[in-house]
Amino acid sequence: MSLRRRRLVIPAAITLLALLAAGPNAQASGADSVHSAGQGPTLHAQTWRAVEFTLHSTVDYADPYRDVDLVATFTGPNGQRLTMPGFWDGGTTWRVRFAAPTPGRWQYTTSSTDAANTGLNGHHGTILAARYTGNLAIYRHGFLKTSANNRYFTYADGTPFFWLGDNQQSNLTGQTRLYESNDPRFPSMFKGIVDTRVKQGFNVIWNETFANNGGNANEGGPDWIGGTFHTLNPEFWDNIDERIGYIAGKGVVDAIAMGVGSSLTDASKDLLPEYQRLARYMVARYAAYPMVWLTAQEFDAPGNCAQCWEQVAQVFADTDPYRQPTTLHNYPIYAGGGVQPRDESWYGLVALQEGHNRVDGVSDYWLKQYQQTPVRPVVEAEANYEGIDVFWDNHAIVQTWQTRESAWKARVGGVAGNDYGAAGVWWACYTPDDPDWNCQNFGSTPWNEGLFLPGAAQMGYLKAFFTALPWSRLAPAPTAIAWAATAPTDTQLAFASATPDRSHTVVYYPHRLDGGAPYRGSLTGLPRGHYVMKWFNPRSGQYTSAGSFTVTTAHGSAQLPPELTAADDWTLLVTRH
């Protein structure tokens, strides 16, 4: 396969963004031209939007991916400095991508590990960044970071970010078609999935390159030529560029992993330098987009080299000049996982996995995670993918109520975000007869049916409910309610989350698995004031009045109404006016 090839779509899109920001007098030659002199063109961009420039190596390396490294140092207003690695993109072509975090003049200088390579060393240029003028929140407010109290995520300017993710683990691979579809509603399978999830309210997508465990390909060809970690194929990555560029163009954050943790085991830890190099390459290509570095899924499964994966994650964290959150996805705690390097400065969040066909209680699962120290934001990243066949558990099919209940329990238990997964979409299945192993074993739901399972809309209802509140001030409140003896004490115990001043209290009532009587209990520790109660139906997104009451003494109490139907889950919102 030739490594000298045509330029794919995403760099053209980046160039177009730069030209649009520049205005009607911009010159098209500015954003993707090769200059033999050290002085490059002046590029125009908007803050937080990716722009790139191209260099051509004057040395023909036998293995450019490994033989030389390139970096560009950007100096902005007030002396702000960011260092971004460059990446080899086939032949003699190298590229650097950058997103200006502040408006103004940014100047860059390039250098490489080969001092004699005048094509890569000593190039200078200017980026004039105007403030972003669009309506996408991730660019109006900037890339993600953890909050000051390490409980949730914010944009760069401190605005709280409500994480609602969708797991689409195969959507950077050929399993999810980029240029074709078998559904007339969507010319592109990939774009149809992304567009639908955006309409449903999702703002994070979990995907994986699977470029670390062999046998993977997309429309650009295989990830490696001659075997895993042999010869990198830039066309594979160009195809991923187009996909990640599309996700970023929708204002969605990309939570990206290399692949499965079992690809780096205790027996193969001598490959660690290859994984670290690949992490650096991924940062070079994608750090100028809104990202979370998920690194690997189930990194701490028995037999995996968990400490190796921690070193790979540190490369993501240390190389990304924007310091976007970095983590590792846990193997289920009940199955022997749950390693959390909370003491490490690079560890930005807990990417938890409850598992599938699971019914857990708040206080013994999510609340325990919330209470651990050092404090880190917790994301319930994999819980009860809706509609999948749990083939290892007597072929149980995950029910919608399980998916919905895990999300709500996690939220009132203090998580900073949760990810949804649906049969036929978490791993894309083109048809009911798709021969892919995951499709054959986890159920035969095709992607265009799984995309509209009811749980997706219900995740949107959850997001709408919380974002209408001062949700970032809510915290688990295990002592806010005194329950009657008839209330469940197991996984179905109702639980509350409240603001410190008790101006807002959220009570989630799981449905009664035992068929017992409705919940009975009292809110306690209430300040004086008048309170209004509303039922929220998490299945339909509708509110119903639940009455009101007045507290006239300090640390007062009030009787809670029983849920409307014991066979369903309900959410009670209590606000002080």
C-alpha positions in Angstrom: 0.0 0.0 0.0 1.3 3.4 -0.9 1.9 5.8 1.9 1.8 8.8 -0.4 -1.8 9.5 -1.1 -4.5 12.1 -1.5 -5.5 14.4 1.3 -8.7 13.3 3.1 -11.6 15.5 4.1 -10.9 16.7 7.6 -7.8 18.9 6.9 -9.9 20.6 4.2 -12.5 21.2 6.8 -9.9 22.7 9.2 -8.6 24.9 6.4 -12.2 26.1 5.7 -12.6 27.0 9.4 -9.5 29.1 9.3 -10.6 30.9 6.2 -14.2 31.5 7.5 -12.7 33.0 10.6 -10.4 35.3 8.5 -13.3 36.9 6.6 -13.8 37.6 2.9 -10.3 38.7 2.1 -8.6 35.5 3.4 -6.2 33.8 1.0 -6.8 30.1 0.4 -3.1 29.3 0.2 -2.6 30.2 3.8 -3.7 27.1 5.8 -2.2 24.1 4.1 0.7 25.3 2.0 4.3 24.0 2.3 7.0 26.7 2.6 10.6 26.0 2.0 11.6 29.1 4.0 11.4 29.2 7.7 8.6 31.7 7.8 5.2 30.2 7.4 1.9 31.9 6.4 -0.3 33.8 8.8 -3.3 31.7 9.6 -6.7 32.9 10.9 -8.8 30.9 13.3 -11.4 31.2 16.1 -10.7 30.3 19.7 -10.9 26.6 20.5 -11.3 25.6 16.9 -8.6 23.4 15.3 -6.3 24.9 12.7 -3.3 23.1 11.1 -0.2 23.8 9.1 2.0 21.4 7.0 5.7 20.8 6.8 7.7 18.6 4.5 10.7 16.6 5.8 13.9 17.1 3.8 15.0 13.7 5.0 13.5 10.4 3.7 13.3 8.3 6.9 13.0 4.5 6.8 10.4 4.7 9.6 9.3 8.3 10.0 6.7 7.3 12.7 9.6 6.2 15.0 12.7 7.9 13.6 12.0 11.5 14.3 9.7 13.6 16.6 8.4 17.0 15.8 7.0 19.7 18.2 5.7 23.2 17.8 5.8 25.8 20.6 3.0 28.4 20.5 3.4 31.7 22.3 0.3 33.7 22.8 -1.0 36.9 24.5 0.5 37.6 27.8 3.3 35.1 27.1 1.1 32.0 27.4 3.1 29.0 26.0 1.7 25.7 24.7 3.8 22.9 23.1 2.0 20.6 20.6 3.6 17.5 19.1 3.4 17.2 15.3 2.6 14.0 13.5 3.7 12.1 10.4 1.0 11.9 7.8 2.6 9.8 5.1 5.5 10.3 2.7 7.4 13.4 3.7 4.3 15.2 5.1 4.1 16.3 8.7 1.3 18.3 10.3 0.7 20.3 13.4 -2.8 21.1 14.8 -3.5 23.8 17.3 -6.6 25.4 18.9 -6.0 28.8 20.4 -7.4 29.0 23.9 -7.5 32.8 23.9 -8.0 35.4 21.2 -5.1 37.4 19.9 -1.7 36.8 18.1 -0.1 33.4 18.5 3.3 32.7 17.1 4.9 29.3 16.7 8.3 27.8 16.2 9.0 24.2 15.2 11.8 21.8 16.2 12.6 18.2 15.7 14.8 15.5 17.2 16.8 15.6 13.9 18.6 19.0 13.9 19.7 18.6 10.3 16.2 18.3 8.9 15.5 21.8 7.7 12.0 20.8 6.6 10.9 20.3 10.2 13.2 22.6 12.2 13.1 26.3 12.7 9.8 27.1 11.0 7.9 30.1 12.3 4.4 31.4 11.7 1.5 33.4 13.2 -2.0 32.5 14.0 -4.5 35.3 14.5 -7.3 34.0 16.7 -10.6 35.8 16.9 -13.1 34.9 19.6 -15.4 32.1 18.6 -18.7 33.4 17.4 -20.8 30.3 17.0 -23.4 28.7 19.3 -21.6 25.5 20.3 -20.9 25.5 24.0 -17.6 23.6 23.9 -16.1 26.4 21.8 -17.9 29.3 23.5 -16.5 28.1 26.9 -13.5 26.0 26.0 -12.3 22.5 26.5 -13.1 20.4 29.6 -11.4 20.4 32.9 -12.3 19.2 36.4 -14.1 21.6 38.8 -12.2 23.2 41.6 -13.6 20.7 44.1 -12.9 17.8 41.8 -16.6 16.7 41.9 -17.7 17.5 38.3 -16.5 18.9 35.0 -16.4 22.4 33.7 -15.5 24.1 30.5 -12.3 26.0 30.4 -14.0 29.2 31.6 -15.5 27.4 34.7 -19.0 27.0 33.4 -20.3 23.6 34.6 -20.5 20.8 32.0 -23.3 18.2 32.4 -21.8 15.0 31.0 -24.2 12.7 29.1 -22.3 10.2 27.1 -23.1 7.5 24.6 -20.9 4.5 24.1 -20.1 3.9 20.4 -17.0 1.8 20.8 -16.8 0.8 17.1 -17.5 4.1 15.5 -13.9 4.8 14.4 -13.7 1.5 12.7 -15.1 0.0 9.5 -17.7 -1.8 11.5 -19.5 1.6 11.5 -19.7 2.7 7.8 -18.7 6.3 7.1 -19.6 6.4 3.4 -22.6 4.1 3.2 -25.9 3.2 5.0 -28.6 0.7 4.7 -31.2 3.1 6.1 -32.6 5.7 3.6 -32.9 8.3 6.4 -29.1 8.4 6.8 -26.7 8.6 3.8 -23.9 7.8 6.2 -24.3 5.2 9.0 -21.7 6.9 11.1 -23.1 10.4 10.7 -26.6 9.1 11.2 -25.7 7.7 14.6 -23.8 10.9 15.7 -26.6 13.2 14.5 -29.3 11.3 16.2 -27.4 11.2 19.5 -26.8 14.9 19.3 -30.6 15.5 18.8 -31.3 13.2 21.8 -29.1 15.5 24.0 -25.8 13.6 24.3 -22.7 15.7 24.5 -19.9 13.0 24.9 -19.2 10.0 22.7 -17.0 7.1 23.8 -15.1 5.5 20.9 -11.9 3.5 20.4 -9.3 3.2 17.6 -8.4 -0.4 18.4 -5.0 0.4 16.9 -3.2 -1.5 19.6 -4.5 -5.0 19.2 -4.4 -5.9 15.5 -6.9 -6.8 12.9 -8.6 -3.5 12.7 -9.4 -1.4 9.7 -11.7 1.3 8.3 -12.1 2.8 4.8 -8.5 4.0 5.0 -7.3 0.4 5.2 -5.7 -1.5 8.1 -4.3 0.3 11.2 -0.8 -1.3 10.6 0.9 -2.7 7.6 2.8 -5.9 8.3 1.3 -6.5 11.7 0.5 -4.5 14.8 3.2 -1.9 15.6 5.0 -2.7 12.4 4.4 0.1 9.9 1.8 2.7 10.8 -0.8 3.4 8.1 -1.6 7.1 8.0 -4.7 6.5 5.7 -6.3 4.6 8.6 -5.8 7.7 10.8 -7.0 10.1 8.0 -10.3 8.2 8.1 -10.4 8.6 11.8 -9.7 12.3 11.3 -12.8 12.7 9.3 -14.9 11.0 11.9 -13.5 12.9 14.9 -13.7 16.1 13.0 -17.4 15.4 12.4 -18.0 14.7 16.1 -16.1 17.9 17.0 -18.1 19.9 14.5 -21.2 19.0 16.3 -19.8 20.4 19.6 -19.5 16.9 21.1 -16.6 15.8 23.3 -14.8 12.7 22.2 -13.8 10.2 24.9 -11.2 8.2 23.1 -9.4 5.0 23.9 -6.8 3.0 22.1 -8.7 -0.2 22.6 -9.0 -3.0 25.1 -6.9 -3.3 28.1 -6.2 -7.0 27.5 -4.0 -6.1 24.5 -1.3 -5.1 27.1 -0.8 -7.9 29.6 1.8 -8.8 32.2 3.3 -11.2 29.6 3.6 -8.5 26.9 4.6 -5.4 28.9 7.8 -5.2 26.9 5.6 -3.5 24.3 4.9 -0.6 26.6 7.1 1.9 24.6 5.0 1.2 21.5 1.9 2.0 23.4 3.4 5.2 24.8 4.5 6.3 21.3 1.0 5.6 20.0 -0.4 7.7 22.8 1.8 10.6 21.8 0.7 10.2 18.2 -2.9 10.3 19.1 -2.4 13.5 21.2 -0.7 15.1 18.2 -3.6 14.3 15.9 -6.5 15.0 18.3 -5.6 17.2 21.2 -6.7 20.3 19.3 -10.3 18.9 19.5 -12.5 18.5 22.5 -11.3 15.3 24.1 -11.2 13.1 27.1 -8.4 10.6 27.1 -10.0 7.3 28.1 -6.8 5.4 27.2 -8.1 1.8 27.5 -11.2 -0.1 28.4 -11.1 -2.6 31.3 -7.4 -1.8 31.9 -7.3 -3.6 35.3 -8.9 -6.9 34.3 -7.0 -9.9 35.8 -3.9 -10.6 33.8 -3.7 -7.1 32.2 -0.6 -4.9 32.9 -2.5 -2.3 34.9 0.6 -0.4 35.8 1.7 -0.3 32.2 -1.6 1.3 31.3 -1.1 3.9 33.9 2.1 4.8 32.3 0.4 5.1 28.9 -2.3 7.3 30.4 0.4 9.6 31.8 1.7 10.1 28.3 -1.8 11.4 27.2 -1.9 13.7 30.2 1.6 15.0 30.0 1.6 15.5 26.2 -1.7 17.3 25.8 -1.0 21.0 26.2 -4.6 21.7 27.1 -4.6 19.1 30.0 -7.9 17.7 29.0 -9.1 15.0 31.5 -7.3 11.6 31.4 -8.4 8.3 32.8 -8.6 4.6 32.5 -11.9 2.5 32.2 -12.4 0.1 35.1 -13.1 -3.6 34.9 -16.2 -4.4 37.0 -15.5 -4.3 40.7 -17.7 -7.4 41.3 -15.4 -9.3 38.9 -12.1 -8.2 40.5 -11.5 -4.8 38.9 -11.8 -1.3 40.3 -8.2 -0.1 40.4 -8.2 3.7 40.7 -4.9 5.5 40.8 -6.5 8.5 42.5 -3.2 9.6 44.0 -1.8 10.3 40.6 -1.9 13.9 39.4 -2.8 12.8 35.8 -5.9 10.8 36.9 -8.7 13.1 36.1 -11.8 11.0 36.6 -13.1 7.5 37.6 -14.5 5.8 34.6 -16.6 3.2 36.4 -18.3 0.1 35.2 -21.3 -1.2 37.1 -21.8 -4.0 34.5 -24.8 -5.5 32.8 -28.0 -7.1 34.1 -27.0 -5.5 37.4 -29.2 -4.0 40.0 -27.1 -2.2 42.6 -28.0 0.2 45.5 -26.9 3.8 45.7 -25.3 3.6 49.1 -23.2 0.5 48.6 -22.0 1.4 45.1 -22.1 5.0 43.8 -22.1 6.7 47.2 -19.0 4.6 48.2 -17.3 5.9 45.0 -18.3 9.5 45.8 -16.9 9.2 49.3 -13.5 7.9 48.4 -10.4 10.1 48.6 -8.6 11.8 47.0 -11.7 13.2 45.5 -12.1 12.6 41.7 -15.1 13.1 39.5 -16.9 9.8 38.9 -18.5 8.9 35.6 -20.7 5.7 35.4 -19.2 4.8 32.0 -20.8 1.4 31.5 -24.0 0.3 33.1 -26.7 -1.9 31.7 -26.5 -1.3 28.0 -30.1 -1.3 26.9 -31.3 -4.4 25.1 -28.1 -6.3 25.0 -28.0 -10.1 25.4 -25.9 -10.8 28.5 -24.9 -14.2 27.1 -22.7 -15.1 30.1 -25.7 -14.6 32.5 -28.2 -17.1 31.0 -28.8 -14.8 28.0 -30.6 -12.2 30.1 -31.7 -9.2 28.0 -31.0 -5.9 29.7 -34.3 -4.1 30.3 -35.0 -0.4 29.8 -35.8 0.1 33.5 -32.4 -1.3 34.4 -30.6 1.1 32.1 -32.7 4.1 33.4 -32.4 3.1 37.0 -28.7 2.8 36.9 -28.4 6.3 35.4 -30.7 7.9 38.0 -29.2 6.1 41.0 -25.7 7.1 39.8 -26.8 10.8 39.6 -28.3 11.0 43.0 -25.3 9.1 44.3 -23.0 11.9 43.2 -21.6 11.0 39.8 -20.4 13.7 37.5 -21.7 12.0 34.4 -23.0 8.8 33.0 -22.8 7.0 29.7 -25.6 5.2 27.9 -25.2 2.2 25.7 -27.7 0.5 23.3 -27.8 -2.8 21.6 -26.7 -2.5 18.0 -25.0 0.9 18.6 -22.5 0.5 21.5 -21.0 -1.9 19.0 -22.5 -1.1 15.6 -24.4 -4.0 13.9 -25.2 -3.3 10.3 -28.0 -5.9 10.0 -29.6 -8.5 12.2 -27.3 -11.1 10.6 -24.1 -9.1 11.0 -21.3 -11.7 11.4 -19.3 -9.6 13.7 -18.5 -11.5 17.0 -20.1 -8.8 19.2 -23.2 -8.7 17.1 -23.5 -12.5 17.2 -23.1 -12.7 20.9 -24.6 -9.5 22.4 -27.8 -9.6 20.3 -29.0 -9.1 16.8 -30.4 -5.6 17.1 -29.4 -3.6 14.0 -28.0 -0.1 14.5 -31.0 1.8 13.1 -33.3 0.1 15.5 -31.0 0.3 18.5 -30.6 4.0 17.9 -34.2 4.6 18.9 -34.6 2.3 21.9 -36.6 4.2 24.5 -33.8 4.5 27.0 -32.0 7.1 24.7 -34.9 9.5 25.0 -35.1 8.8 28.7 -31.5 9.8 29.1 -32.5 13.1 27.5 -35.2 13.5 30.1 -32.7 13.0 32.9 -30.4 15.6 31.4 -33.3 18.1 31.0 -34.4 17.5 34.6 -31.0 18.2 36.1 -29.9 21.0 33.9 -33.0 23.0 34.9 -31.6 22.9 38.5 -28.4 24.2 40.1 -27.2 20.6 39.5 -23.5 21.2 40.2 -24.4 22.2 43.8 -26.3 18.9 44.4 -24.6 16.4 46.5 -25.6 13.0 48.0 -27.8 13.5 51.1 -28.0 10.1 52.9 -29.4 11.7 56.0 -32.0 14.0 54.3 -34.8 11.4 54.6 -36.0 9.2 57.4 -37.7 6.2 55.8 -40.5 4.2 57.4 -39.8 0.5 58.3 -41.8 -0.7 55.3 -39.4 1.0 52.8 -36.8 -1.3 51.0 -33.4 -1.4 52.6 -31.7 -3.2 49.7 -30.9 -2.1 46.2 -34.2 -0.4 45.8 -33.8 2.0 48.8 -34.9 5.5 47.7 -32.2 8.1 47.9 -31.8 11.9 48.0 -29.5 14.5 46.6 -29.6 18.1 47.8 -28.0 21.5 47.6 -26.2 22.6 50.8 -28.9 25.2 51.6 -31.6 22.6 50.9 -33.2 25.0 48.4 -33.4 21.9 46.1 -33.8 18.3 47.1 -34.1 15.5 44.5 -35.5 12.1 45.7 -35.3 9.1 43.4 -37.7 6.3 44.1 -36.8 3.0 42.3 -39.7 0.8 41.5 -40.6 -1.9 44.1 -39.1 -5.1 42.9 -40.7 -6.9 45.8 -44.2 -5.7 44.9 -44.5 -4.1 48.4 -46.4 -1.0 49.5 -45.4 2.5 48.4 -42.5 4.3 50.0 -43.2 6.2 53.2 -40.7 8.7 54.7 -40.0 12.2 55.9 -37.7 14.9 54.8 -35.6 16.1 57.7 -33.2 19.0 58.5 -35.2 21.6 56.4 -34.7 25.3 56.9 -37.7 27.5 57.4 -39.7 28.3 54.3 -42.4 27.4 51.8 -41.7 24.3 49.7 -43.3 23.1 46.5 -43.1 19.5 45.4 -43.3 18.1 41.9 -43.3 14.5 40.6 -41.1 13.9 37.6 -41.8 10.9 35.4 -38.4 9.6 34.3 -40.1 7.5 31.6 -41.9 10.4 29.9 -40.2 13.6 31.1 -43.5 15.0 32.4 -44.0 16.9 35.7 -47.0 16.5 38.0 -47.8 18.6 41.1 -47.2 16.8 44.4 -48.4 19.6 46.7 -46.6 22.0 49.0 -45.9 22.5 52.7 -44.4 25.2 55.0 -41.7 24.7 57.6 -41.8 27.1 60.5 -39.0 25.9 62.7 -35.3 25.4 62.1 -34.3 21.9 61.0 -37.9 21.1 60.3 -39.4 18.0 58.7 -42.2 17.2 56.3 -43.9 14.0 55.2 -43.1 12.8 51.8 -45.9 11.8 49.4 -45.9 8.1 48.3 -44.9 7.6 44.7 -47.7 7.6 42.3 -47.3 3.9 41.3 -45.2 1.4 43.2 -44.6 -0.6 40.0 -42.7 2.3 38.4 -39.8 4.5 39.3 -40.4 8.2 40.1 -38.4 11.3 40.9 -39.6 13.9 43.5 -38.3 17.5 43.2 -38.7 19.6 46.4 -37.8 23.3 46.0 -37.9 26.1 48.7 -39.5 29.3 47.6 
